Amino acid sequence: MVVGEFSQETDLLVIGGGPGGYSAAFKAAKLGIQTTIIEERGPLGGVCLHCGCIPSKTLLSISEIISMADHAKDFGIEFKPPKIDLDGVRSWQSGVVSKLSKGLDSVAKQLKIERVKGRATFENSKSVNIAGGDVTRIKFRRAIIATGSSPIGLKDIKMDFESPRILDSTSALALKELPKTLLVLGGGYIGLELGQVYASLGAEVTVVEMLDTLLPGADADLVKPLAKRLGKLFKEICLKTRVTGFKETAKGLEVKFEGDQAPKRKTYDRVLVSVGRKPNTGNLGLENTKVRVERGLIQVDDQLRTDDPKIFAIGDVIGNPMLAHKAVHEGHVCAEVIAGHKVAFDRRTIPAVIFTDPEIAWCGITEQEAKAQGIKVAVKKMQWVASGRAVAIGRTDGLTKILFDPETQRVLGVGMTGVHVGEMIAEGCLAVEMGAVATDLAETVHPHPTLSETIGDVADMML
């Protein structure tokens, strides 16, 4: 590395240390490319590790334990109501994050990756300016933009105040206190996951969604078992309803609603805004480069190249699905392209998992998408009441379904609802990626008794 008075030089500069960024950096370093990562917060891991995927799944695991203890009554075993120690919960959560963060730091050191703290802004297609760090400028031969995304605010609601009572996904995960009442704006995966956490810990939770269904991107039959369970756990689920305003009062946030299903309660201790995320493509100085941005998204080709030959982009900044595992694979491909390999990002499917209880997972085409695109599919499904394992654990609120090409019997999509289906969907991903047919799944020996048997059973219905 060549070090100037206030600058450094590097072969590859990765901007952003989240799953996509550090995966690209690790892969590039293994391929012999001198690599530097700029991360604004310092430690690697990004939103996913520090205030997203990992913290939320840590809390969801705690929620699952509470639910299992209550469910044990059906087995003739009864526990006392749990005592919630928020300090202990936060300690466990921060411990998990710390262990994983240290692991990433260790890998970066082993691979001799240069780490720089600060916020990068492109000066041109060859250098960035860095604010908030020890190094003020870095020259690069190639760069990867992996700056992720951030929560969308309430842009359509007029507010003349900022209130600590209004939470986003980041502040909600901090779990500073447990409100008696919580309003969740948005029936997507973030709102439902965090809503379930807070409800399990004892809060009265109300969910408001503008559309006529929860989890709009998922098939209705997959959502139904979850909606039924959440209907018992939450105080209210109000569809086709929107928030039009807030008023801060001594008792809490007074909320105004529009819609036929508006909540009965109008005042809440806390409001969680979970209406989506937006790519972090602003304030990067991209106008000083040839990088093309449309509707806030960086445009790339199938090798993750932007219109600027020296700059690549991966992850949330290039569009949906905004998922960590998509960014990781894009990072690997990007590093290989930079190393001169003839590769492209051409995955047939990116799996989606909703980590509620029950979980929902799918890959490939959904029934909803097939109908919208006019694609003929043969749909086979099995309710978990027919699964010996599901009956044995008292969790028959599940469903497995597979979409086949009616002529070739090729697997086009797989969807599941039930406990821990996120651990099972990879078999469906493999089937879609390899172009498997019904026979491939039906004749694969699945262990008995397991929930995975339902995949083979559903495939057998096609034969």
VEXDREN-2710 file (C-alpha; in Angstrom, 1 decimal):
% VEXDREN-2710
k/r/px/py/pz
1/MET/0.0/0.0/0.0
2/VAL/1.2/3.5/-0.9
3/VAL/0.5/6.0/1.8
4/GLY/0.6/9.7/1.1
5/GLU/0.4/12.5/3.6
6/PHE/-3.4/12.4/3.9
7/SER/-4.2/9.7/1.4
8/GLN/-3.9/6.0/0.6
9/GLU/-4.1/3.9/-2.5
10/THR/-5.7/0.5/-3.0
11/ASP/-6.5/-1.9/-5.8
12/LEU/-10.0/-2.4/-4.6
13/LEU/-12.1/-0.1/-2.4
14/VAL/-15.3/-1.5/-0.9
15/ILE/-17.6/1.1/0.4
16/GLY/-19.8/-0.4/3.1
17/GLY/-19.0/-3.2/5.6
18/GLY/-22.3/-5.1/5.6
19/PRO/-22.9/-8.7/4.4
20/GLY/-22.4/-7.7/0.7
21/GLY/-19.4/-5.5/1.3
22/TYR/-17.4/-7.7/3.6
23/SER/-18.3/-10.8/1.5
24/ALA/-16.9/-9.1/-1.6
25/ALA/-13.8/-7.9/0.3
26/PHE/-13.1/-11.4/1.8
27/LYS/-13.5/-13.1/-1.6
28/ALA/-11.4/-10.5/-3.4
29/ALA/-8.6/-10.8/-0.8
30/LYS/-8.6/-14.6/-1.2
31/LEU/-8.2/-14.0/-4.9
32/GLY/-5.1/-12.0/-4.3
33/ILE/-6.6/-8.5/-4.7
34/GLN/-5.3/-5.8/-2.4
35/THR/-8.5/-4.7/-0.7
36/THR/-9.7/-1.8/1.6
37/ILE/-13.1/-1.5/3.3
38/ILE/-14.6/1.8/4.4
39/GLU/-17.3/1.5/7.0
40/GLU/-18.9/4.5/8.6
41/ARG/-19.7/2.8/12.0
42/GLY/-16.3/1.1/12.2
43/PRO/-16.9/-2.5/13.0
44/LEU/-17.9/-4.8/10.1
45/GLY/-21.3/-6.3/9.8
46/GLY/-23.5/-3.4/8.7
47/VAL/-27.1/-2.9/9.5
48/CYS/-27.7/-6.7/9.3
49/LEU/-25.4/-7.5/12.2
50/HIS/-25.6/-4.4/14.3
51/CYS/-29.2/-3.3/14.1
52/GLY/-31.1/-5.6/11.7
53/CYS/-31.2/-9.3/10.9
54/ILE/-29.1/-10.7/13.8
55/PRO/-30.5/-8.6/16.7
56/SER/-34.1/-9.1/15.5
57/LYS/-33.6/-12.9/15.2
58/THR/-32.0/-12.9/18.7
59/LEU/-35.2/-11.3/20.0
60/LEU/-37.4/-13.6/18.0
61/SER/-35.6/-16.7/19.5
62/ILE/-36.5/-15.3/22.9
63/SER/-40.1/-14.8/21.8
64/GLU/-40.2/-18.4/20.5
65/ILE/-39.1/-19.7/23.9
66/ILE/-41.9/-17.8/25.6
67/SER/-44.4/-19.2/23.1
68/MET/-43.1/-22.7/23.5
69/ALA/-43.4/-22.5/27.3
70/ASP/-47.0/-21.4/27.0
71/HIS/-47.7/-24.1/24.3
72/ALA/-46.4/-26.8/26.7
73/LYS/-49.7/-26.7/28.5
74/ASP/-51.1/-28.8/25.7
75/PHE/-48.5/-31.5/26.6
76/GLY/-49.4/-31.5/30.3
77/ILE/-46.5/-29.4/31.3
78/GLU/-47.1/-26.0/32.8
79/PHE/-44.5/-23.2/33.6
80/LYS/-44.9/-20.1/35.7
81/PRO/-45.4/-16.9/33.7
82/PRO/-41.9/-15.6/32.5
83/LYS/-40.2/-12.8/34.3
84/ILE/-38.8/-10.4/31.7
85/ASP/-35.4/-8.9/32.6
86/LEU/-34.8/-6.3/29.8
87/ASP/-31.2/-5.7/30.9
88/GLY/-30.5/-9.4/30.6
89/VAL/-32.2/-9.5/27.2
90/ARG/-30.2/-6.6/25.9
91/SER/-27.0/-8.2/27.4
92/TRP/-27.6/-11.4/25.5
93/GLN/-28.4/-9.5/22.3
94/SER/-25.3/-7.4/22.5
95/GLY/-23.2/-10.4/23.3
96/VAL/-24.4/-12.2/20.2
97/VAL/-23.6/-9.1/18.0
98/SER/-20.2/-8.7/19.7
99/LYS/-19.1/-12.3/19.1
100/LEU/-20.0/-12.2/15.4
101/SER/-18.5/-8.7/15.0
102/LYS/-15.2/-9.9/16.5
103/GLY/-15.3/-12.9/14.2
104/LEU/-15.5/-10.7/11.1
105/ASP/-12.7/-8.5/12.4
106/SER/-10.5/-11.6/12.8
107/VAL/-11.2/-12.8/9.3
108/ALA/-10.4/-9.3/7.9
109/LYS/-7.0/-9.3/9.7
110/GLN/-6.2/-12.8/8.5
111/LEU/-6.8/-11.8/4.9
112/LYS/-4.8/-8.5/5.5
113/ILE/-7.7/-6.3/4.5
114/GLU/-7.2/-2.6/5.3
115/ARG/-10.0/-1.2/7.4
116/VAL/-10.9/2.5/7.4
117/LYS/-13.6/4.1/9.4
118/GLY/-15.5/7.0/7.9
119/ARG/-18.1/8.1/5.3
120/ALA/-16.9/8.1/1.7
121/THR/-17.9/10.5/-1.0
122/PHE/-16.7/10.1/-4.6
123/GLU/-14.5/12.9/-5.8
124/ASN/-14.3/11.3/-9.3
125/SER/-13.9/7.8/-10.8
126/LYS/-10.5/7.3/-9.1
127/SER/-10.8/8.6/-5.6
128/VAL/-13.1/9.2/-2.6
129/ASN/-13.0/11.8/0.2
130/ILE/-13.5/10.4/3.7
131/ALA/-15.3/12.3/6.5
132/GLY/-15.0/11.2/10.2
133/GLY/-11.9/9.1/9.9
134/ASP/-8.1/9.1/10.3
135/VAL/-7.6/8.9/6.5
136/THR/-9.1/11.8/4.5
137/ARG/-8.7/10.5/0.9
138/ILE/-8.3/7.2/-0.8
139/LYS/-7.3/6.5/-4.5
140/PHE/-8.6/3.3/-6.0
141/ARG/-8.3/1.3/-9.2
142/ARG/-11.7/-0.2/-8.8
143/ALA/-14.5/0.3/-6.2
144/ILE/-17.6/-1.6/-5.1
145/ILE/-20.6/0.4/-3.6
146/ALA/-22.3/-1.7/-0.9
147/THR/-23.9/1.0/1.3
148/GLY/-27.1/-0.9/1.9
149/SER/-30.5/0.7/2.8
150/SER/-32.2/2.6/5.6
151/PRO/-35.8/2.7/7.0
152/ILE/-38.4/4.9/5.2
153/GLY/-39.9/7.6/7.3
154/LEU/-43.4/9.1/7.4
155/LYS/-43.1/11.3/4.4
156/ASP/-46.8/11.6/3.7
157/ILE/-47.7/12.6/7.3
158/LYS/-47.2/16.2/8.4
159/MET/-45.4/16.4/11.7
160/ASP/-44.0/19.5/13.4
161/PHE/-42.2/17.6/16.1
162/GLU/-39.8/14.7/16.7
163/SER/-40.8/12.2/19.4
164/PRO/-38.9/9.4/21.1
165/ARG/-42.2/7.6/21.1
166/ILE/-41.9/7.1/17.3
167/LEU/-39.6/4.1/16.6
168/ASP/-38.1/2.7/13.5
169/SER/-36.7/-0.9/13.1
170/THR/-33.3/0.3/14.6
171/SER/-34.6/2.0/17.7
172/ALA/-37.2/-0.7/18.3
173/LEU/-34.4/-3.3/18.4
174/ALA/-32.7/-1.4/21.1
175/LEU/-35.5/-2.5/23.5
176/LYS/-34.9/0.4/26.0
177/GLU/-38.2/-0.3/27.6
178/LEU/-41.4/-2.3/27.1
179/PRO/-44.4/-0.2/26.2
180/LYS/-47.8/-1.1/27.4
181/THR/-49.3/-0.3/24.0
182/LEU/-47.6/-0.4/20.6
183/LEU/-48.9/0.6/17.2
184/VAL/-47.1/-1.0/14.3
185/LEU/-47.5/0.8/11.0
186/GLY/-47.0/-1.7/8.2
187/GLY/-47.9/-5.3/7.8
188/GLY/-44.7/-6.4/6.1
189/TYR/-42.1/-8.7/7.5
190/ILE/-40.3/-6.2/9.7
191/GLY/-43.5/-5.0/11.4
192/LEU/-44.8/-8.5/12.0
193/GLU/-41.5/-9.8/13.3
194/LEU/-41.0/-7.0/15.8
195/GLY/-44.7/-6.8/16.6
196/GLN/-44.6/-10.5/17.6
197/VAL/-41.5/-9.9/19.8
198/TYR/-43.1/-7.0/21.7
199/ALA/-46.4/-8.9/22.0
200/SER/-44.6/-12.0/23.4
201/LEU/-42.8/-9.8/25.9
202/GLY/-46.2/-8.4/27.2
203/ALA/-47.0/-5.4/25.1
204/GLU/-50.5/-4.8/23.6
205/VAL/-49.8/-4.6/19.9
206/THR/-52.0/-3.2/17.1
207/VAL/-51.0/-3.5/13.4
208/VAL/-52.2/-1.1/10.7
209/GLU/-51.7/-1.9/7.0
210/MET/-52.8/0.2/4.0
211/LEU/-53.4/-2.8/1.8
212/ASP/-56.0/-5.5/2.1
213/THR/-53.6/-8.3/3.3
214/LEU/-50.6/-8.9/5.4
215/LEU/-47.3/-9.6/3.7
216/PRO/-48.5/-8.5/0.2
217/GLY/-45.7/-10.3/-1.7
218/ALA/-46.5/-13.7/-0.3
219/ASP/-49.3/-16.1/-1.4
220/ALA/-52.5/-15.8/0.6
221/ASP/-52.6/-19.5/1.5
222/LEU/-49.1/-19.2/3.1
223/VAL/-50.1/-16.1/5.0
224/LYS/-53.4/-17.5/6.4
225/PRO/-51.9/-19.7/9.2
226/LEU/-49.7/-16.8/10.4
227/ALA/-52.6/-14.3/10.3
228/LYS/-54.7/-16.7/12.3
229/ARG/-52.0/-17.0/15.0
230/LEU/-51.2/-13.3/15.1
231/GLY/-55.0/-12.5/15.3
232/LYS/-54.8/-14.2/18.8
233/LEU/-51.5/-12.6/19.8
234/PHE/-52.2/-9.0/18.7
235/LYS/-54.9/-6.8/20.0
236/GLU/-56.0/-5.8/16.5
237/ILE/-54.9/-6.2/12.9
238/CYS/-56.4/-3.4/10.8
239/LEU/-56.2/-3.8/7.0
240/LYS/-57.1/-1.1/4.4
241/THR/-56.3/1.5/7.1
242/ARG/-53.8/4.4/7.0
243/VAL/-52.4/6.9/9.5
244/THR/-53.0/10.5/8.7
245/GLY/-51.5/12.3/11.7
246/PHE/-50.0/12.3/15.2
247/LYS/-50.4/14.4/18.2
248/GLU/-48.1/14.3/21.3
249/THR/-50.1/14.2/24.5
250/ALA/-49.2/13.6/28.2
251/LYS/-50.7/10.1/27.8
252/GLY/-48.8/9.2/24.6
253/LEU/-49.2/9.6/20.9
254/GLU/-52.7/10.3/19.7
255/VAL/-53.1/8.9/16.2
256/LYS/-55.6/9.8/13.5
257/PHE/-56.7/7.0/11.1
258/GLU/-58.5/6.6/7.8
259/GLY/-60.3/3.4/6.8
260/ASP/-63.2/1.2/7.6
261/GLN/-61.2/-1.0/10.0
262/ALA/-59.5/1.8/12.0
263/PRO/-58.3/0.7/15.5
264/LYS/-60.5/1.2/18.5
265/ARG/-57.6/2.6/20.5
266/LYS/-56.4/6.0/19.5
267/THR/-53.5/6.7/21.9
268/TYR/-50.4/4.6/22.1
269/ASP/-47.2/4.5/24.3
270/ARG/-45.0/3.9/21.2
271/VAL/-45.5/3.7/17.4
272/LEU/-43.2/1.6/15.2
273/VAL/-42.9/2.8/11.7
274/SER/-42.1/-0.2/9.4
275/VAL/-43.3/0.8/6.0
276/GLY/-40.2/-0.2/4.0
277/ARG/-36.6/0.6/3.3
278/LYS/-34.8/2.8/0.8
279/PRO/-31.4/2.4/-0.8
280/ASN/-28.5/4.5/0.5
281/THR/-27.5/6.1/-2.8
282/GLY/-27.7/9.7/-1.8
283/ASN/-24.8/11.9/-0.7
284/LEU/-22.2/9.5/-2.2
285/GLY/-21.0/12.0/-4.8
286/LEU/-22.1/9.7/-7.6
287/GLU/-22.7/12.7/-9.8
288/ASN/-19.0/13.1/-9.9
289/THR/-18.7/9.7/-11.6
290/LYS/-20.4/7.9/-14.6
291/VAL/-22.6/5.8/-12.3
292/ARG/-26.2/6.0/-13.4
293/VAL/-28.9/6.2/-10.8
294/GLU/-32.6/5.7/-11.6
295/ARG/-35.4/6.0/-9.0
296/GLY/-32.8/5.9/-6.3
297/LEU/-31.2/2.7/-7.5
298/ILE/-27.8/2.2/-9.0
299/GLN/-28.0/0.6/-12.5
300/VAL/-25.8/-2.4/-13.1
301/ASP/-25.4/-5.3/-15.6
302/ASP/-25.3/-9.0/-14.8
303/GLN/-21.6/-8.7/-13.7
304/LEU/-22.6/-5.9/-11.2
305/ARG/-20.8/-3.3/-13.3
306/THR/-22.2/0.3/-13.3
307/ASP/-21.9/2.6/-16.3
308/ASP/-18.5/3.7/-14.8
309/PRO/-16.0/1.0/-15.8
310/LYS/-14.1/1.4/-12.5
311/ILE/-17.1/1.1/-10.2
312/PHE/-19.4/-1.8/-9.3
313/ALA/-22.4/-2.0/-7.0
314/ILE/-24.1/-4.8/-5.0
315/GLY/-26.9/-5.4/-2.5
316/ASP/-29.7/-3.1/-1.5
317/VAL/-28.4/-0.1/-3.6
318/ILE/-29.2/-2.0/-6.8
319/GLY/-32.7/-3.0/-5.9
320/ASN/-35.0/-5.8/-4.7
321/PRO/-35.0/-8.1/-3.1
322/MET/-33.2/-6.2/-0.3
323/LEU/-31.9/-9.3/1.4
324/ALA/-28.5/-10.0/3.0
325/HIS/-28.0/-13.4/1.3
326/LYS/-28.6/-11.9/-2.1
327/ALA/-25.9/-9.2/-1.4
328/VAL/-23.5/-11.9/-0.2
329/HIS/-23.7/-13.9/-3.5
330/GLU/-23.5/-10.7/-5.5
331/GLY/-20.4/-9.8/-3.5
332/HIS/-18.8/-13.1/-4.4
333/VAL/-19.6/-12.7/-8.1
334/CYS/-18.4/-9.1/-8.2
335/ALA/-15.0/-10.0/-6.7
336/GLU/-14.6/-12.8/-9.2
337/VAL/-15.4/-10.5/-12.1
338/ILE/-12.8/-8.0/-10.8
339/ALA/-10.3/-10.9/-10.6
340/GLY/-10.9/-11.6/-14.3
341/HIS/-13.1/-14.6/-14.0
342/LYS/-15.9/-15.1/-16.6
343/VAL/-18.9/-15.2/-14.3
344/ALA/-22.2/-13.4/-13.9
345/PHE/-24.9/-13.1/-11.3
346/ASP/-27.7/-15.3/-12.8
347/ARG/-29.3/-17.0/-9.9
348/ARG/-32.7/-18.4/-10.8
349/THR/-34.2/-17.7/-7.4
350/ILE/-33.5/-15.7/-4.2
351/PRO/-35.3/-17.3/-1.2
352/ALA/-37.5/-15.2/1.1
353/VAL/-38.0/-16.0/4.7
354/ILE/-40.3/-14.3/7.2
355/PHE/-39.0/-15.2/10.7
356/THR/-42.4/-15.0/12.5
357/ASP/-44.0/-17.9/14.3
358/PRO/-45.0/-19.7/12.2
359/GLU/-42.3/-18.8/9.7
360/ILE/-43.1/-18.3/6.0
361/ALA/-40.6/-19.1/3.3
362/TRP/-40.7/-19.3/-0.5
363/CYS/-38.5/-19.5/-3.6
364/GLY/-38.9/-19.5/-7.3
365/ILE/-42.2/-18.2/-8.7
366/THR/-45.2/-17.7/-6.4
367/GLU/-48.7/-18.6/-7.3
368/GLN/-49.5/-14.9/-7.2
369/GLU/-46.8/-14.1/-9.7
370/ALA/-47.7/-17.0/-12.0
371/LYS/-51.3/-15.7/-12.3
372/ALA/-50.1/-12.1/-12.9
373/GLN/-47.7/-13.3/-15.6
374/GLY/-50.1/-15.8/-17.3
375/ILE/-47.8/-18.7/-16.5
376/LYS/-49.6/-22.1/-16.3
377/VAL/-48.6/-24.0/-13.2
378/ALA/-49.7/-27.2/-11.5
379/VAL/-50.0/-26.5/-7.7
380/LYS/-49.8/-29.3/-5.2
381/LYS/-50.0/-28.7/-1.5
382/MET/-50.2/-30.5/1.8
383/GLN/-51.5/-29.3/5.1
384/TRP/-49.4/-30.3/8.1
385/VAL/-52.2/-32.0/9.9
386/ALA/-51.1/-35.0/7.7
387/SER/-47.5/-34.7/9.0
388/GLY/-46.6/-37.1/11.9
389/ARG/-43.8/-34.8/13.1
390/ALA/-46.1/-31.7/13.1
391/VAL/-48.8/-33.6/15.0
392/ALA/-46.2/-34.9/17.5
393/ILE/-44.9/-31.4/18.3
394/GLY/-48.4/-29.9/18.3
395/ARG/-47.7/-27.5/15.4
396/THR/-50.1/-28.5/12.6
397/ASP/-50.5/-24.9/11.6
398/GLY/-48.3/-25.4/8.5
399/LEU/-48.5/-25.9/4.8
400/THR/-46.1/-27.1/2.1
401/LYS/-46.8/-26.4/-1.6
402/ILE/-44.9/-26.8/-4.8
403/LEU/-45.6/-25.2/-8.2
404/PHE/-44.7/-27.4/-11.2
405/ASP/-44.6/-26.9/-15.0
406/PRO/-47.7/-29.0/-15.9
407/GLU/-46.0/-30.4/-19.0
408/THR/-42.5/-31.1/-17.9
409/GLN/-43.1/-31.4/-14.1
410/ARG/-40.2/-29.1/-13.5
411/VAL/-40.2/-27.4/-10.1
412/LEU/-40.9/-23.7/-10.6
413/GLY/-41.5/-22.6/-7.1
414/VAL/-41.8/-23.8/-3.5
415/GLY/-43.6/-22.2/-0.6
416/MET/-44.0/-23.2/3.0
417/THR/-45.5/-22.0/6.3
418/GLY/-44.7/-23.6/9.6
419/VAL/-42.2/-23.8/12.4
420/HIS/-38.6/-23.4/11.2
421/VAL/-39.4/-23.6/7.4
422/GLY/-36.6/-21.1/6.9
423/GLU/-34.3/-24.0/7.6
424/MET/-36.1/-26.2/5.0
425/ILE/-36.5/-23.8/2.0
426/ALA/-32.9/-24.5/0.7
427/GLU/-34.1/-27.8/-0.7
428/GLY/-36.6/-25.9/-2.7
429/CYS/-33.9/-23.4/-3.9
430/LEU/-31.7/-26.3/-5.0
431/ALA/-34.6/-27.8/-6.9
432/VAL/-35.4/-24.6/-8.8
433/GLU/-31.7/-23.9/-9.5
434/MET/-30.9/-27.3/-10.9
435/GLY/-34.2/-27.6/-12.8
436/ALA/-35.3/-30.6/-10.8
437/VAL/-38.6/-32.4/-11.7
438/ALA/-41.2/-33.9/-9.4
439/THR/-39.5/-37.3/-9.5
440/ASP/-36.2/-35.9/-8.2
441/LEU/-37.9/-34.7/-5.0
442/ALA/-40.3/-37.6/-4.6
443/GLU/-37.5/-40.2/-4.8
444/THR/-35.1/-38.4/-2.5
445/VAL/-35.3/-40.2/0.8
446/HIS/-36.4/-37.8/3.5
447/PRO/-35.8/-38.8/7.1
448/HIS/-38.8/-39.9/9.1
449/PRO/-40.4/-38.4/11.1
450/THR/-39.5/-34.9/10.0
451/LEU/-41.2/-31.8/8.6
452/SER/-39.0/-32.1/5.5
453/GLU/-40.9/-35.3/4.5
454/THR/-43.8/-33.0/3.4
455/ILE/-41.6/-31.8/0.4
456/GLY/-41.3/-35.4/-0.9
457/ASP/-44.9/-36.1/-0.2
458/VAL/-46.1/-33.0/-2.1
459/ALA/-43.8/-33.9/-5.1
460/ASP/-45.3/-37.4/-5.1
461/MET/-48.7/-35.9/-5.7
462/MET/-47.5/-34.8/-9.2
463/LEU/-46.6/-38.4/-10.3
END
